[in-house]
Amino acid sequence: MIHLSVNHQLSSRKKTLMVTLQLLRCQIVYVPAACPSTKSCLPRFLLLAADAPIVGIIMESDLDLPVMNDAARTLSDFGVPYEIKILPPHQNCKEALSYALSAKERGIKIIIVGDGVEAHLSGVAAANSQILVIRVPLLSEDWSEDDVINSIRMPSHVQVASVPRNNAKNAALYAVKVLGIADEDLLERIRKYVEE
């Protein structure tokens, strides 16, 4: 069941997004961003699974959802509660920083981040939280080796795990395995999945 709280008209792209997300059986809450009056505000969407989320899925734009939805579907398949949030770091770094700083106290155990070549969002998440951050490099077909090298240059005190480009499903499976260390039932489910 989906709860949608929106106080503006949705574009056709946003309506398509809502229908897609219905398949994930999440709660969708529109969160208006605080923007300077000189700029138009972009909508922020926070998706919550029925239970308290223990995995956060964050990305820079709703354009990243076609890739990052694979992580959500995989977590749903394993019964792992998650939330999805869109946090454009270039427009509102404070929002991304606040998310990272509050993640652990809100019960988030792992953050899966989808971001581009510069890896801004995963860097902010890893530098400002003490929980595992798994990065999904969102790279286009014309990416170069230099793009990959640039995207993984993090300072030694900023630890970010990474999966192959555009492979959000692998990021979710990695998260499930880590969570399975403290959950025998989850570990058994991942073992059966691997055997199939």
N, C-alpha and C positions, 0 to 999 in steps of 0.2 A: 504494500500500500504506500502511496506517495502523498506527502503533504507538500504543497507548493505555495509559498508565500511570496507574492510578487505584487508590487504596487505600480507597475508600468506595463505597457503593452509589449509583448515579446515579438521579436522579429521572426520571420519564418525559419531562420537557422536555429534560433533558440527553441522554437516549438519542436523542431526535429530533434534537438538535443533532449528535450524533456521526454519525448516519446521513447527515444533510445534508452534513457536512464530508467524508464519504467520497468524495463526488462531486468534491471538489477535489483528491483524491490528496495530502493533506498528512499530515505526521506530527503527531499530537496528543499533547501531554505535559501531564499534570495537575501543576500546581505549587502545593503547599499554601502558603497565605499565613500569615505570622506575625501572629496576631491576639491582642489582649488576651483573657485567659481569661474576661472578663465578656461578651464578644461572640461570636456564632457566626461561624466563618470562612466566607467565601464562596470557592468554588473559582476558581482562576485557570487558564486554558487557554492554552498556548503552541502555536501551530501552525507547523510548519516545512515548507517545501517541500523537495524532495529535495536541491537544491543549496544552497550557502550563501546565505542571503537577502540581497538588496540593497535591498529595500523593506520597511519595517515598517508594518503596519496595526494601529493601536491604537484602542481604544474604551473607554467607561466601564462597559459592562454587556453581558452576553450577549444582552440584549434588543435590542441594536443590530446583532446579526449579520445579520438578514434584509436590512438595508440595506447593511451593509459587505461582505457576501459578494459583492456585485456588483463591488467592487474586486478581490477575490481571484480571481474567475472571469476578469475581464478581464486581470489580470496573468498568469494561467495560460495564457490564449489566446495571449499574446505570448511565452510562455516565460520570463517574468521571475520569478526566485525571490523569495519573500516569506515573512514570518512574520506571524502574527496574535497579538496579546496583549490580554487584557482587564485594564485598569488603572483601577479606580475611584479617582479622585483624592481624593474626599471621605473615603474610608476609609483610604487608605494613600498619602499624597502622596510618601513616600520611594520607593515602588516606581516611580511614574511618573517621579520625578526621576532615579532610578538608570537607568531605561530610556533617557531622553534623554541623559544624560551618557555612557553607554557605547555608544550607537548607532554612532557613527562608527568607533570602534576595533573594533567587531564586524563592520564591512563594510557597514553600512546606509548607503545614499546618500540615500534619501528616506523621510520618515515621512508616512503618510496617517492623519489623525486624525478619528475620528467622535466628536463631542461635542455637548452641548446648548447652550442659550441663553448661559450664562455663559462658554463656551469655555475652561473651566479646563484641560482636558487639552492642547488645542492651545497654550495659553499656556505651560504648563510645558515642553512639547516644544520650542517655538521659542525660549524664553528660555534653555534649557540645552543646546542643541546648535547646531552650525554647519552643519547640513545643511538642505535644503529641507523645509519642513513644509507639507503641503496639507491644509486643513480641509474636512471634509464636515459642514455644519451639520445636525444631526439634530433637525428641528423637526416638531412635530405639525401636523395639518391646521388647528388653531385658532390658529396662530402669528400674531403681529401684526408690523407694520413696526417697532415699538419693539424687539421681540425681535431682529430682524435687526440693527438699529443697535447695540444693546447687545452683540451677539455679535462685532462686528467692531472694537470699540474696543480696540485694542492699543497699548501704548506704542511710540514710534518705533523703539526698539532691538529690538523683538520683531516679526519679519516672519513673517506667516502668509499663504500664498496660500489662496484659498477658491473653492469651486465652488458651484453652485446647491444649495439645500437637498435633502438626502436623495439626492444624485446621486454615489454612490461610484464609479460607472463612469467618470464624467468625471474624477474625481480620479486614477483609475488610468491613463486615457489621457493625462492631463497628465504623470504620472510617466514613462510610456513615452516620450513626446516628449522630455522632459528627458534621460532616459537615452540616447535615440537620438543626442544630440549627439556622444557619444563612441563610438557603435556604429552603423556604417553599415547592418548587417543589420537591426537593430531599427528604424532610421529608414525603411528600405525597406518593412518590414512595416506600419508605421504609415501610410505613404503609400498602400499598397495598400488598407488598411482604410478610409481616408478616401475613396478613389475608389469603393469598393464602396458 
